[in-house]
Amino acid sequence: MIRLFIVDDHPVVIEGIQSILQHEKDIQWAGQAMNANSCLGFFVNHTADVVLMDIHLPDMSGVELCAIMKEKYPAVIILGLSTSNQGLDIKKMVENGASGYILKNSSKEEMIRAIHAVSEGHMFFSGEVGLALKEYQKTSSSSIPVLSKREKEILLLITEGLTNAEIAEKLFVSHFTVETHRKNLLAKLNVKNTASLVRVAIQEKLL
């Protein structure tokens, strides 16, 4: 059973998706929120397997909320939901931990397929979204920054799950040095948390 939660500031969208999914035997409606704070409040005492997350919320962007959710609840799967098919929006959601991205005009079949795919550990992009992301990656002038040998060493140890203290002990450097390198890596790769740092490092084959 897939427990589904939705964050969207339009009641008609929530009601529409709930109506679409109500007869799906393996999808259970866990709850809903109309803003980021309500979503975070829900997860203090409850949980869900998949969160359908709008990227435009009244109190915080979905990109920011996605990053916070993945930092606090890494097991919760985020599926971006939007009317926007802009490559930059899609890229930011993925970099901050989303496992996929679909448009609000997706068909019932595509939405159900997306929920199942991400719950099974796969990435999923609706057809139009996939094309938009590829096009953005082609035309984007941004490039992956060059990492120093020490940054690569620390990045590898971060992906292995070591803490700053453990990395410092292993490399015979101070805790402060490791913390500085970690902050530099977050800035260089334009991500906000460790989970996203690891994801981008693997995606861009930096290790």
Backbone hydrogen bonds, N-H to C=O, Kabsch-Sander energy under -0.5 kcal/mol:
donor,donor_aa,acceptor,acceptor_aa,energy
2,I,26,D,-3.0
3,R,1,M,-0.7
4,L,2,I,-0.6
4,L,28,Q,-3.3
5,F,50,V,-2.6
6,I,31,G,-1.5
7,V,52,L,-2.9
8,D,6,I,-0.5
8,D,33,A,-2.3
13,V,10,H,-1.0
14,I,10,H,-1.8
15,E,11,P,-2.9
16,G,12,V,-2.1
17,I,13,V,-2.5
18,Q,14,I,-2.5
19,S,15,E,-2.2
20,I,16,G,-2.1
21,L,17,I,-2.1
22,Q,18,Q,-1.1
24,E,21,L,-2.0
25,K,23,H,-0.7
27,I,24,E,-1.3
28,Q,2,I,-3.1
30,A,4,L,-3.5
30,A,28,Q,-0.7
31,G,4,L,-1.1
33,A,6,I,-2.1
39,C,35,N,-1.7
40,L,36,A,-2.7
41,G,37,N,-2.3
42,F,38,S,-2.1
43,F,39,C,-1.7
44,V,41,G,-0.9
45,N,41,G,-0.6
45,N,42,F,-1.0
46,H,42,F,-1.6
49,D,3,R,-2.0
50,V,3,R,-2.2
51,V,77,I,-3.1
52,L,5,F,-3.0
52,L,50,V,-0.5
53,M,51,V,-0.7
53,M,79,L,-2.4
54,D,7,V,-2.6
54,D,52,L,-0.5
55,I,81,L,-0.9
57,L,55,I,-0.6
57,L,60,M,-0.5
62,G,55,I,-2.3
63,V,55,I,-0.5
65,L,61,S,-2.4
66,C,62,G,-2.7
67,A,63,V,-1.8
68,I,64,E,-2.2
69,M,65,L,-2.9
70,K,66,C,-2.4
71,E,67,A,-1.6
72,K,68,I,-2.6
73,Y,69,M,-3.6
76,V,73,Y,-1.9
77,I,49,D,-2.6
79,L,51,V,-3.0
80,G,78,I,-0.5
80,G,100,G,-2.6
81,L,53,M,-2.8
82,S,102,I,-1.7
90,I,86,Q,-2.0
91,K,87,G,-2.8
92,K,88,L,-2.4
93,M,89,D,-2.0
94,V,90,I,-2.2
95,E,91,K,-2.7
96,N,92,K,-1.4
97,G,94,V,-1.8
98,A,93,M,-2.6
99,S,78,I,-3.0
100,G,78,I,-0.6
101,Y,124,F,-2.1
102,I,80,G,-2.8
104,K,82,S,-2.1
106,S,103,L,-1.8
111,M,107,S,-2.4
112,I,108,K,-2.4
113,R,109,E,-2.3
114,A,110,E,-2.4
115,I,111,M,-2.3
116,H,112,I,-2.2
117,A,113,R,-2.4
118,V,114,A,-2.5
119,S,115,I,-1.7
120,E,116,H,-1.2
120,E,117,A,-0.6
121,G,118,V,-1.6
122,H,117,A,-2.4
124,F,99,S,-1.5
126,S,101,Y,-1.7
129,V,126,S,-0.5
130,G,126,S,-2.7
131,L,127,G,-1.8
132,A,128,E,-2.0
133,L,129,V,-2.6
134,K,130,G,-2.1
135,E,131,L,-2.3
136,Y,132,A,-2.2
137,Q,133,L,-2.4
138,K,134,K,-1.7
139,T,135,E,-2.2
140,S,136,Y,-2.4
152,K,148,S,-2.4
153,E,149,K,-2.0
154,I,150,R,-2.5
155,L,151,E,-2.7
156,L,152,K,-2.3
157,L,153,E,-1.9
158,I,154,I,-2.3
159,T,155,L,-2.3
160,E,156,L,-1.0
161,G,158,I,-1.8
162,L,157,L,-2.1
167,I,163,T,-2.6
168,A,164,N,-2.6
169,E,165,A,-2.2
170,K,166,E,-2.2
171,L,167,I,-2.5
172,F,168,A,-0.8
173,V,168,A,-2.1
178,V,174,S,-1.8
179,E,175,H,-2.4
180,T,176,F,-2.2
181,H,177,T,-2.3
182,R,178,V,-2.6
183,K,179,E,-2.2
184,N,180,T,-2.2
185,L,181,H,-2.3
186,L,182,R,-2.2
187,A,183,K,-2.1
188,K,184,N,-2.9
189,L,185,L,-2.3
190,N,187,A,-0.8
191,V,186,L,-2.3
197,L,193,N,-2.0
198,V,194,T,-2.5
199,R,195,A,-2.1
200,V,196,S,-2.6
201,A,197,L,-2.2
202,I,198,V,-2.1
203,Q,199,R,-2.6
204,E,200,V,-2.8
205,K,202,I,-1.0
206,L,201,A,-2.6
207,L,201,A,-0.5
